[in-house]
């Protein structure tokens, strides 16, 4: 199985065997670091919208493999402000770099970039569409916590809560989980439910997706609770948002009756959907989840550059 030269655009482009290969490669790098794997290689990070974890973990991953990094995180300081097209930006940057990581507010921007670029494109998030490297690190995190995800056995129950309509991380993760025979619960405000496109994909794959009325029920029934933030800008009425956000906030008291093995994940950043007191519980795993991004992105870089 070769990944050399391959773009990482959407989790939908990866079969179960591909996903398992990425996870296994990340596991090998975690056990046996390879600090010179990408010596002499250059990665460009083109971030047209803000990012902390994705950008920094990609940069950390490249440095830890012996490679170097160029790029930008402030589109205001680039020639885009002068009217340069995305295609021209890509044609320019491919002259300098061996691999390009792009984040863009427009759905489909990463695929457009792949049609232009002669070097591998890795999608760091495009609009409300996909965030495949986040999905790989989410799967890696879940598989470390619950090896039966990939080894077989009793299906995991995974609950998604919050903004499921616009949350690209949950879209990608639901598609990926269809390879692994899980049960899915959803908890979302009216109008922010999981889009039919992804529900239909799950149905076709034989995955049961069950809406539940409250976070409390999701806590009681789940192995993994995957929280996402509610986006205030999606609500035309600030009073309605204020009322709803209180119903989609979890605190330590709500975890009193949770299964001991329940783990709470979040793609971050959080705003107020997870109270600070949850951090001190055994259920909190979102910071460790973010840390897994380095080794997973190391694996993806090594694979698309033909070094693994």
C-alpha positions in Angstrom: 0.0 0.0 0.0 1.5 3.3 -1.1 0.4 6.8 -0.1 3.3 8.6 -1.8 2.1 11.7 -3.7 -1.5 11.2 -2.4 -3.7 14.1 -1.5 -5.5 14.1 1.9 -8.8 15.9 1.1 -11.7 14.1 2.5 -12.1 11.1 4.8 -14.5 9.7 2.2 -11.5 9.1 -0.1 -10.1 6.5 2.4 -11.2 2.9 2.6 -11.1 1.0 5.9 -7.7 -0.5 5.0 -6.3 3.0 4.3 -7.5 4.3 7.6 -6.0 1.3 9.5 -2.7 1.9 7.7 -2.6 5.5 8.8 -3.4 4.6 12.4 -0.8 1.8 12.5 1.8 4.2 11.1 1.0 6.7 13.8 1.4 4.0 16.4 4.8 3.0 15.1 6.0 6.6 15.2 4.7 7.1 18.7 6.6 4.0 19.9 9.7 4.6 17.8 10.2 8.3 16.9 12.1 9.0 13.7 13.6 12.5 14.1 15.3 12.5 10.7 12.5 10.9 8.6 11.8 14.1 6.6 15.2 15.8 6.8 15.6 18.1 3.7 11.8 18.3 3.1 9.8 21.5 3.3 6.1 21.9 4.2 4.1 25.0 3.4 1.1 25.9 5.7 -1.5 28.1 4.0 -4.0 29.1 6.6 -6.7 31.4 5.2 -8.6 31.3 8.4 -7.6 31.1 12.1 -6.2 28.0 13.7 -4.2 27.1 16.7 -4.1 23.3 17.1 -4.1 22.2 13.5 -1.4 24.7 12.3 0.8 24.3 15.3 0.5 20.5 15.4 1.4 20.2 11.7 4.4 22.5 12.3 5.4 20.5 15.4 5.0 17.2 13.4 7.2 18.4 10.6 9.9 19.7 12.9 9.9 16.5 14.9 10.6 14.6 11.7 13.5 16.8 10.8 11.7 18.8 8.1 11.3 22.6 7.8 8.2 24.8 7.5 7.2 28.0 5.6 3.8 29.5 5.3 1.3 32.1 6.7 -1.5 32.2 9.2 -2.6 35.8 8.4 -4.1 36.1 5.0 -4.0 39.9 5.3 -0.2 39.8 4.9 -0.4 37.8 1.6 -0.9 38.7 -2.0 -4.5 37.4 -1.7 -5.3 40.9 -0.4 -4.0 42.2 -3.8 -6.4 39.9 -5.6 -4.2 36.9 -6.3 -6.4 33.8 -6.9 -6.1 30.6 -4.9 -4.9 28.7 -8.0 -2.1 31.2 -8.5 -1.1 31.0 -4.8 -0.9 27.3 -5.1 1.1 27.4 -8.3 3.6 29.7 -6.6 3.9 27.8 -3.4 4.4 24.4 -5.1 7.6 25.8 -6.5 9.0 26.0 -2.9 7.5 23.2 -0.9 7.2 19.4 -1.0 3.8 19.3 0.6 1.1 21.9 1.3 -1.3 22.0 4.2 -4.3 24.4 3.5 -7.1 25.7 5.6 -9.7 27.7 3.9 -13.2 29.1 4.7 -14.7 27.9 1.4 -16.1 24.4 1.1 -14.2 22.5 -1.6 -11.2 24.7 -1.5 -8.8 21.8 -0.7 -10.1 19.8 -3.7 -9.6 22.8 -5.9 -6.1 23.1 -4.7 -5.4 19.4 -5.4 -6.5 20.0 -9.0 -3.9 22.7 -9.4 -0.9 21.5 -7.3 1.8 19.1 -8.4 2.7 18.3 -4.7 0.5 16.6 -2.1 -2.3 18.8 -0.6 -3.4 18.1 2.9 -6.8 19.6 3.9 -6.6 21.3 7.3 -10.3 22.2 7.1 -12.4 23.7 4.3 -15.5 25.5 5.4 -18.2 23.3 6.9 -17.1 20.5 4.7 -14.3 18.2 5.9 -11.4 18.1 8.3 -9.8 14.7 7.6 -6.6 15.0 9.7 -8.8 15.8 12.7 -10.7 12.7 11.9 -7.6 10.6 11.8 -6.5 11.9 15.2 -10.0 11.4 16.6 -10.0 7.7 15.4 -6.5 7.3 16.8 -7.6 8.6 20.1 -10.7 6.5 20.3 -8.8 3.3 19.2 -6.2 3.9 22.0 -8.9 4.3 24.6 -11.0 1.4 23.2 -9.0 -1.0 21.0 -12.2 -2.9 20.2 -13.0 -0.1 17.7 -10.6 -1.6 15.3 -10.1 -5.1 16.8 -13.8 -6.0 16.8 -16.1 -7.0 19.7 -18.9 -5.1 21.3 -19.7 -2.0 19.2 -18.9 1.3 20.8 -21.6 3.9 21.4 -20.4 7.3 20.4 -22.5 10.5 21.0 -22.2 13.7 19.1 -23.5 16.8 20.8 -23.7 20.5 19.8 -23.7 22.0 16.3 -23.9 19.0 14.1 -25.1 20.9 11.0 -22.0 23.1 10.5 -19.4 21.1 12.5 -17.0 19.7 9.9 -15.3 17.5 12.4 -18.4 15.5 13.2 -19.2 15.2 9.5 -15.8 13.6 8.8 -15.9 11.4 11.9 -19.3 10.0 11.2 -18.3 9.0 7.7 -15.1 7.3 9.1 -16.9 5.5 11.8 -19.1 3.8 9.3 -16.2 1.5 8.6 -16.2 0.3 12.2 -19.7 -0.8 13.2 -20.4 1.7 16.0 -23.7 2.9 17.4 -24.2 6.7 17.2 -26.3 9.0 19.3 -26.9 12.7 18.4 -27.9 15.7 20.6 -28.4 18.9 18.8 -30.7 22.0 18.9 -33.4 22.2 16.3 -32.0 23.4 13.0 -28.5 22.3 13.9 -29.1 18.5 13.5 -26.7 16.3 11.5 -27.3 16.9 7.7 -29.2 14.2 5.8 -26.2 13.6 3.6 -24.3 12.2 6.5 -27.3 10.4 8.0 -28.0 8.7 4.7 -24.3 7.7 4.4 -24.6 6.1 7.8 -27.9 4.4 7.0 -26.4 2.9 3.8 -23.5 1.6 5.9 -25.8 0.0 8.4 -24.9 2.4 11.2 -27.7 3.2 13.6 -28.0 6.9 14.3 -30.4 7.8 17.1 -31.3 11.3 18.2 -31.7 11.6 22.0 -33.3 14.5 23.8 -30.7 15.5 26.3 -27.0 15.5 27.1 -27.8 13.7 30.3 -29.1 10.7 28.4 -26.1 10.8 26.1 -23.8 10.7 29.1 -25.6 7.8 30.6 -25.6 5.6 27.4 -22.2 6.4 25.7 -18.6 5.2 25.7 -17.5 8.4 24.0 -19.2 11.8 24.2 -17.9 14.0 21.4 -18.8 17.7 22.2 -18.8 20.6 19.8 -19.4 24.2 20.4 -22.6 26.0 19.5 -21.9 28.8 17.1 -23.6 32.0 18.2 -23.4 33.5 14.7 -25.8 30.8 13.5 -28.6 32.1 15.7 -30.6 35.1 14.6 -32.0 35.6 18.1 -29.4 36.2 20.9 -32.1 35.4 23.5 -32.8 32.0 21.9 -29.0 31.3 21.8 -28.7 32.1 25.5 -31.4 29.7 26.4 -30.2 26.9 24.2 -26.5 27.0 25.1 -27.4 26.3 28.7 -28.9 23.0 27.6 -25.8 22.0 25.7 -23.2 22.6 28.5 -21.8 19.8 30.5 -20.4 20.1 34.0 -18.9 17.7 36.6 -22.2 17.3 38.4 -23.8 15.9 35.3 -21.2 13.2 35.2 -22.1 11.7 38.6 -24.0 8.9 37.0 -21.8 8.4 34.0 -20.1 5.0 33.2 -16.6 5.0 34.7 -15.1 4.4 31.3 -16.9 7.3 29.5 -14.4 9.7 27.8 -15.3 13.2 26.6 -13.7 14.4 23.4 -13.8 17.8 21.8 -12.0 19.1 18.7 -11.4 22.4 20.5 -11.5 25.3 21.0 -14.2 25.1 23.6 -16.2 28.2 24.6 -18.6 27.3 27.5 -20.0 23.9 26.4 -17.6 22.1 28.7 -17.3 23.6 32.2 -13.8 23.9 33.6 -14.6 21.5 36.5 -14.9 18.7 34.0 -11.1 19.0 33.3 -10.4 17.4 36.7 -12.6 14.4 36.2 -11.4 11.0 34.8 -13.7 11.5 31.9 -11.9 14.5 30.3 -9.7 13.5 27.4 -9.8 16.4 25.0 -6.3 17.8 25.7 -4.8 14.3 25.3 -6.8 14.1 22.1 -5.3 17.3 20.8 -1.8 16.0 21.7 -2.4 12.9 19.5 -2.6 15.3 16.5 1.2 15.5 16.3 1.9 11.8 15.8 -1.0 11.3 13.5 0.1 14.3 11.3 3.6 13.0 11.4 2.3 9.7 9.9 0.4 11.5 7.2 3.3 13.6 6.2 5.7 10.6 6.2 3.2 8.6 4.1 2.4 11.2 1.4 6.1 12.1 1.1 6.9 8.4 0.5 9.0 7.9 3.5 6.8 5.3 5.3 
